[in-house]
Amino acid sequence: MAISYYSQGEGVKVPNFRRRKVNNWLRTVAGDYGMEVIDVAYQFCDNETILDFNRKYLDHDYYTDIITFGQPQGDLIIADIVISVDQVRINAEDYETDFHTEVMRVMIHGILHLCGLDDGTPEEEAAMRAAEDRALAKLPDDLWM
């Protein structure tokens, strides 16, 4: 049951959070949906890297904050999740929230997709946002170093 964190791109670093606490949070939220996190690799990158992923794997020509690669296998989550820290910073400004909160929102967004939630329609997007908010409410206070 591994959750791992990597960075790719010049100057990109994995955000400095307490990994054990975040891992427990991710597992708890997945468990709320009857899912178990088995192997998830988070890769933090810049906008150009995520654009390359979008073009290569999804045939999309635009920036995004997250791409989730993986399909649940029964109730097990095995996935690679790519997050653009550049786009997370932009989101934080656009949504008038802090960077740390937005990092956690995007991280749990990927897990929620793997738990069966989608955001393709306005109704699904509203349900996803509500699920993200419920998950964020479960975050421990002393998360950031």
VOVEX-56634 format. One line per field, with one value per residue (C-alpha): residue number from 1; x, z, y. Coordinates in steps of 0.2 Angstrom, whole numbers, plus 2048, in hexadecimal, padded with zeros to 3 digits. Layout:
BEGIN
nr	[NUM/...]
px	[X/...]
pz	[Z/...]
py	[Y/...]
// end
This chain:
BEGIN
nr	[1/2/3/4/5/6/7/8/9/10/11/12/13/14/15/16/17/18/19/20/21/22/23/24/25/26/27/28/29/30/31/32/33/34/35/36/37/38/39/40/41/42/43/44/45/46/47/48/49/50/51/52/53/54/55/56/57/58/59/60/61/62/63/64/65/66/67/68/69/70/71/72/73/74/75/76/77/78/79/80/81/82/83/84/85/86/87/88/89/90/91/92/93/94/95/96/97/98/99/100/101/102/103/104/105/106/107/108/109/110/111/112/113/114/115/116/117/118/119/120/121/122/123/124/125/126/127/128/129/130/131/132/133/134/135/136/137/138/139/140/141/142/143/144/145]
px	[800/80B/808/817/81C/827/82B/830/835/842/83F/82F/82F/823/819/81F/811/812/810/80A/7FC/7F7/7F9/7ED/7E1/7E1/7DE/7D0/7C7/7C8/7C2/7B2/7AE/7B2/7C3/7D4/7E4/7F1/7FD/7FC/80B/809/814/815/81B/81A/80D/818/81A/807/804/80F/805/7F5/7FB/803/7F6/7E6/7E7/7E3/7ED/7EA/7F0/7E8/7EB/7EA/7EA/7E5/7EC/7E4/7D4/7CD/7CF/7C0/7C2/7D5/7DD/7ED/7F1/7FD/7F8/801/7FE/804/80A/809/7F7/7F3/7FB/7F0/7E0/7E4/7E4/7D5/7CB/7D2/7D9/7EB/7F7/7F7/7E4/7E4/7F2/7E7/7D7/7E0/7E8/7D7/7CF/7D9/7D4/7C2/7C2/7C9/7BB/7AF/7AB/7AB/7AA/7A5/794/790/786/795/7A1/796/796/7A9/7AC/7A1/7AA/7BB/7B4/7AF/7C0/7CA/7C0/7C8/7DA/7E4/7EA/7FC/7FF/80C/81E]
pz	[800/7FA/7F6/7EF/7E9/7DB/7D2/7C0/7B8/7BC/7CD/7D1/7E2/7EB/7F7/809/812/81F/814/821/825/813/80F/81D/818/806/80C/817/80A/7FE/80B/80D/7FB/7FF/7F6/7FB/7F6/7F1/7E6/7E1/7DA/7DA/7CE/7D1/7C1/7B8/7AB/79C/7A3/7A5/794/78D/796/790/77E/77F/788/787/776/780/77C/78C/79D/7AC/7BE/7BF/7B5/7BD/7B4/7BB/7BD/7CD/7CE/7D7/7E7/7E6/7E0/7D6/7CC/7C6/7CA/7C1/7C9/7C2/7D0/7C4/7C1/7D3/7D7/7C9/7D0/7E2/7DB/7D1/7DF/7EC/7F7/7FD/7F3/801/801/7EE/7EE/7F9/7EF/7DF/7E7/7EE/7DE/7D5/7E3/7E1/7CF/7D3/7DF/7D1/7D2/7C2/7BD/7AB/7AD/7B8/7C4/7C5/7C8/7D6/7DE/7DC/7E4/7F3/7F5/7F4/802/80D/80A/80E/81E/824/822/831/837/838/826/820/825]
py	[800/80E/820/828/83A/840/850/853/863/870/878/86D/866/85B/866/865/85D/84F/840/833/83F/842/82F/82B/839/832/820/826/830/821/816/821/81B/809/80A/805/80F/801/80A/81D/827/83A/843/856/85F/870/876/871/85F/85D/864/857/849/850/850/83F/835/83E/848/858/868/872/874/86B/869/856/847/836/827/817/80D/806/7F3/7EE/7F8/7FA/80A/809/819/826/838/847/858/868/874/882/87F/87C/88E/895/88C/893/8A4/8A2/89A/8A6/898/894/889/87C/879/878/86B/860/863/85E/84F/849/84D/83F/832/837/834/822/820/823/835/83F/851/851/85A/869/85D/851/860/866/855/854/865/860/850/859/865/856/84F/85F/860/850/857/858/869/866/860/86C/86D]
// end
